[in-house]
Each structure stands twice: as structure tokens, then as C-alpha cells.
């Protein structure tokens, strides 16, 4: 490969990575938390029983449908998800009233029910893990569209940074085994390379598939060139995409007809899929002659093609078992990319791997940001631009983790009946992050790193304690009951706390020792890599 | 003067702006034109061809971004981005919608 080519790619990698690295760090960190979204949701609702009662899905579904019959008898749609599995540990309902005369969407209600009594279950108002997960593609405080475009732009730059990273990293396999701790900025370079190479397939998959989620938005002009530029013509594309798999549900006939009993229908589902295999039962036009009942399978597939059964809602006859459907190849490919990105199919071991790979991606970005300053310290120290980058790095790499810890603290410490409590939790994240940024700006850089790592150590390490003081869902209870999803949140926070403590201690000792950790004269990435 | 990592002889701000605009905007234009062309020449149904094109569009975009920072003289860089974009658009227009 020509040297000039690698040099220009190195330039793109360095500057693209630096300028968008701060946003990408946020996206990767909150996205990584998304892999344990369900566990965090559970942890952040300590009102839930420590050990959930075992109920048959059919019984829970009957309770859910009965509740909706009472609450919204005239509905366009009832949806009941029975408890079962990690994604949906609870009895959940959703209902939508028919559209208003002016065409506006009807009233919608949703919430949780007690699985044994069928009464409404109330938990504290919290964004849960779900909110952090949503931040990774919508950011926060921004209109949804703006957030999505900003993240999309950054993802494209991430994609370019990954590929240029491979290009400039000519000796990718040799350096795979190279780690030179304590060698000035080279250990940061080695760490950055190691983190990048070790999980490169994950990074490439997560970045490219991340673009896929909103590809119909980002690349709308490509579709428009084929289908036409109007909104109506654009919908034809979506219709063709779901051809054969679409919810071909007729509108209401306007003729009343009693809903078929659910029990025989659920027996048929169980016969086909096995016991406790339902994600939700979706009833369209309940009480109408055109009622349709759609049942979705609870399993998760990498291809996102879980299977569904469609029944006539009046006669109870099976209309569609999905057997005749074969999705076109490009749709299978893009659905699989989305499925791999979400990792919903992952069991505990694979889920931990996803979580670790996400953390490695976050650390790769963080180490790249730090590497930028390490390599330029000797040459640029004292300049405003250098100081700015250094402070922004600190505020991001340490400040954001402190913010996420503050989010969990707020979940435990804010009064349970506080108005718009979930919004306050999110505010706590950003307030703590802002405080860290101010701190990074005011303190001498070297001290600021030690102090912020110390703050992060306390912020994470004390979470199990805060939890124990404010709830009875602490480690003593969760471990004794074998509730590992709950205990894992406390324990993981403890591990993060100890990790930050170790880093703080290391930096402190190094600064105390004042051993010459001065930077080597500035070199290009190529020279350093060779 | 090419963009290099010899930051002592850093590229002028104007050059950086030009390359960034060429990558972001010109690259998007190239990605669009190349994807539409791909959708139109693939012997598949309209939906399948379009879906493949959308999947490929980000790879086209990536190529253009790398190219915008690779080519030496600025004038040639613009030509190298815009000429293929125009060629793809013209061919796609000639091929007509599937």
C-alpha cells in the first residue's frame, strides 16, 4: 500500500475520530447499557416482587383481556402480553380506541397488571434501562428527528474511522500480539489497537447494522427514485416489503359479534409452539364481525422472524400460519443485521459477550481520544485547543460514566411521588455530567483525572450500599433468593467502582513517583505502529 | 498539497472544508446515484432491487468519503467525486425506473 494513501487515511481517522469521538462515546456507552436494558428496568422498579409468582400464560392472558373488556370495551385494538422470559417479565396491556370522527388517532392506554389478580400494578415512574437504550440513537433533549440524524452522521463517520483504522494499521495481525505497557503513549496506542482489532467484527457489524435501522430515512431518496417522491408512493415500498407478512387486517364491519373464546385458540397455539411460548396476543376489532386475533411467538431469532399465527376472531378458525411466506433475500439480510445489532436472541453467556464487546468499543473510542492528547502533549501543551480537547476527553471518558451512575442514584433517592420523576432521573444524569465537565475545566488536568476517577469509583462502588439503604432489593435479598438479574446490576456497579478506583490509584502513584512518563517526540501513527 | 498527518505542515482550513464538504455532500450524491443505478440494473423485483441498493448505499458512501481525503490535488478530488456521481446518475436516468 502506498505510504501517501495510508497517511491521508490516518489523517481522516485521527480528525474524524476526534471530532465525533465524544458523541460516539456517548452512543457506545448508552448502547452497551441497552444490552442489559431488561435487567436495569427490573432493578429500577424495586416495587416488583422479589420472586415473581408462576402463572400459566393462558390464565394471565384471560386476566388481561378481562381488564381491557372492563376498561375499553369499544376498541380498535387490544394487545395483551403475558409474562414470560427476560424481555417481558410482566403482564402488559395496550389498547387503542377507534379513530375520532376527524380522523385523529383514538385514545391509547397501556401499563402493567398484577399477574395473579389482574388489577393494575403501579411502579415508581422511571425511564429504566429503556431510556438509556433510547438515548443511544435519539440522544436526549433533542427532537427525535434531529437526534436520529446526528447519530446517523456520527455512525457513518464511525464506519469510516473503522475502515481507515484497518488501512493505516498495516501490521494488524502482528500488532495483535503487541502490548507494551509503560512505554509512553505507545501503551495507549497498543491498547487502542488491541481493543479495536480484538472485536473488529463486532464493531463493523454494530456500525453497519446501526445504519440499517434508519436506512429508509437516511437513504429515502434512493427509494424515492424508484417509487416516487410523494409520501403515498413511499408507502408502496413498505407494502411490498411486507408482502405476505403484512398484518392484512380488515377494518371493522360495524356489525357486532362476540369474540371467540380464547382458551381453544391458545390450546392450538400451544400444540404448535409448545408451552409458554406467546409474546403477545393482538386482538383487532374486538366485538366486531371482522375481529382478527394475531398471536406472536415469544422466541427471538437473529433473523427477527419469530413466527405468528392469525385467527378469525369470531369463528376461531386459523387464517394464516405463516407457512406460505418466504421473505426476499435482501429483507432477510437486513432483518438479520438488525437482529444481530439488538442481540435479543442472546442467552446469558452471549449477552455478557455483547455487553463486553460494547464496553470494548466504548473503551476503544475512549483510548483513541486519550491517544490524541498523549501523542501531542510534548508539542502542543499550553495551547488552548489542546487544553480544550484534554478537558473534553476527561469530561466524556470519566464524566459520562459518573452521569450514568447518577441516573441510578436518582432512581433510588428521588421521592417516589415526585412529579415527572422519570424526567428528573434523566436530568440527574445530565446535571452530574455537566458538573463533571465544569470540574474538568477548573482543575489542573493531571489532578482532575485522579479526582474524577475517584468520583466515578465512589459513584459506582456505593450503588449497592445506596440500594441497600433505600430498598429491600439489595444484594443480601437478591442473592439469597437467587435473583441473579437483580444481583448482577449491583455486582457490576461494584466491579466498575473497583475498576475506577484502580485507575485512580495508578494515576495517583504515577504522578507521585513523577517518573518520566514524558511523551516521545511526536510521531505519525504509521511510525508508531511500525 | 495533500492532507497528511505531518501536522506541522497542516493542510489549510479551506482545503479541509472542501474535502469535508466533498465527502459529506458529494459523497452522499455519489452514493445516491450509484445506488439508484444499482437498483435499476439488478434483474430483480422492484422491491428487492431497491432493498439491495439501500443496503449497498452506505458502502458507496464510505468509498466516496475515503476518496475525498485520498486524492492529491483538490481540483482532481472534486472531479473524482462528481464525475462518477454524474455518470451513475446519467446511466440510471437512461436505464429508467424498474
Boltz contact constraints between the chains, C-beta under 6 A:
constraints:
  - contact:
      token1: [A, 7]
      token2: [B, 4]
      max_distance: 6.0
  - contact:
      token1: [A, 7]
      token2: [B, 5]
      max_distance: 6.0
  - contact:
      token1: [A, 8]
      token2: [B, 3]
      max_distance: 6.0
  - contact:
      token1: [A, 8]
      token2: [B, 69]
      max_distance: 6.0
  - contact:
      token1: [A, 8]
      token2: [B, 70]
      max_distance: 6.0
  - contact:
      token1: [A, 10]
      token2: [B, 5]
      max_distance: 6.0
  - contact:
      token1: [A, 11]
      token2: [B, 3]
      max_distance: 6.0
  - contact:
      token1: [A, 11]
      token2: [B, 5]
      max_distance: 6.0
  - contact:
      token1: [A, 12]
      token2: [B, 69]
      max_distance: 6.0
  - contact:
      token1: [A, 159]
      token2: [B, 62]
      max_distance: 6.0
  - contact:
      token1: [A, 160]
      token2: [B, 62]
      max_distance: 6.0
  - contact:
      token1: [A, 160]
      token2: [B, 65]
      max_distance: 6.0
  - contact:
      token1: [A, 211]
      token2: [B, 58]
      max_distance: 6.0
  - contact:
      token1: [A, 215]
      token2: [B, 54]
      max_distance: 6.0
  - contact:
      token1: [A, 219]
      token2: [B, 54]
      max_distance: 6.0
  - contact:
      token1: [A, 219]
      token2: [B, 57]
      max_distance: 6.0
  - contact:
      token1: [A, 221]
      token2: [B, 32]
      max_distance: 6.0
  - contact:
      token1: [A, 222]
      token2: [B, 32]
      max_distance: 6.0
  - contact:
      token1: [A, 222]
      token2: [B, 35]
      max_distance: 6.0
  - contact:
      token1: [A, 222]
      token2: [B, 36]
      max_distance: 6.0
  - contact:
      token1: [A, 222]
      token2: [B, 53]
      max_distance: 6.0
  - contact:
      token1: [A, 222]
      token2: [B, 54]
      max_distance: 6.0
  - contact:
      token1: [A, 222]
      token2: [B, 57]
      max_distance: 6.0
  - contact:
      token1: [A, 223]
      token2: [B, 50]
      max_distance: 6.0
  - contact:
      token1: [A, 225]
      token2: [B, 36]
      max_distance: 6.0
  - contact:
      token1: [A, 226]
      token2: [B, 39]
      max_distance: 6.0
  - contact:
      token1: [A, 226]
      token2: [B, 50]
      max_distance: 6.0
  - contact:
      token1: [A, 226]
      token2: [B, 97]
      max_distance: 6.0
  - contact:
      token1: [A, 240]
      token2: [B, 47]
      max_distance: 6.0
  - contact:
      token1: [A, 328]
      token2: [B, 48]
      max_distance: 6.0
  - contact:
      token1: [A, 330]
      token2: [B, 48]
      max_distance: 6.0
  - contact:
      token1: [A, 330]
      token2: [B, 51]
      max_distance: 6.0
  - contact:
      token1: [A, 330]
      token2: [B, 52]
      max_distance: 6.0
  - contact:
      token1: [A, 524]
      token2: [B, 5]
      max_distance: 6.0
